[in-house]
Amino acid sequence: MKSFYNRAYPNYPQVNIIDVENINSDHVYQFTKDLEPDLIIVSGTRLVKENCSPFDLKLAF
């Protein structure tokens, strides 16, 4: 999937990305908290637990 998007959008700006086994891990929580992003894109994962984000989540499906 990543290779598809890399080919489809070669000029997409460089952003911080992490690949993880568990979206609800402490590592992901700290990464997100430190980055303070305006947008988070999650693809191909299990459910994101509400208490795993340091921000108020606005979910879109």
C-alpha positions in Angstrom: 0.0 0.0 0.0 2.8 2.4 0.9 4.5 1.8 -2.5 1.3 2.6 -4.3 1.0 6.0 -2.5 4.7 6.7 -3.1 4.2 6.2 -6.8 0.8 8.0 -7.0 2.0 11.0 -4.9 5.7 11.4 -5.5 5.7 15.1 -4.5 3.9 14.6 -1.2 5.8 16.5 1.5 8.1 14.7 3.9 6.3 14.0 7.2 7.1 11.9 10.3 5.9 8.4 9.9 6.1 5.3 12.1 5.2 1.7 11.3 3.9 -0.1 14.4 2.3 -3.5 15.2 -0.1 -2.0 17.7 -1.7 1.5 17.1 -2.7 1.5 20.8 0.8 1.2 22.2 2.5 3.6 24.5 5.1 4.3 21.8 2.4 5.6 19.4 0.8 7.7 22.2 4.1 9.4 23.0 5.0 9.9 19.3 1.7 11.5 18.7 1.9 13.7 21.8 5.4 14.9 21.0 4.5 15.7 17.4 1.2 17.6 18.1 -0.1 16.9 14.6 -3.0 18.6 12.9 -4.0 15.4 11.1 -3.4 11.7 11.7 -3.9 9.1 9.1 -4.3 5.5 10.1 -4.5 2.7 7.6 -4.9 -1.1 7.8 -5.2 -1.4 11.6 -7.5 -2.6 14.4 -9.6 -0.2 16.4 -8.1 2.9 17.8 -9.0 3.1 21.5 -10.2 6.5 22.7 -7.7 6.6 25.6 -4.8 6.1 23.2 -4.7 9.6 21.9 -3.5 12.6 23.8 -6.0 14.7 21.8 -9.8 14.9 21.4 -10.4 12.6 18.5 -12.6 13.6 15.6 -13.0 10.3 13.7 -13.8 10.0 10.0 -14.6 6.7 8.3 
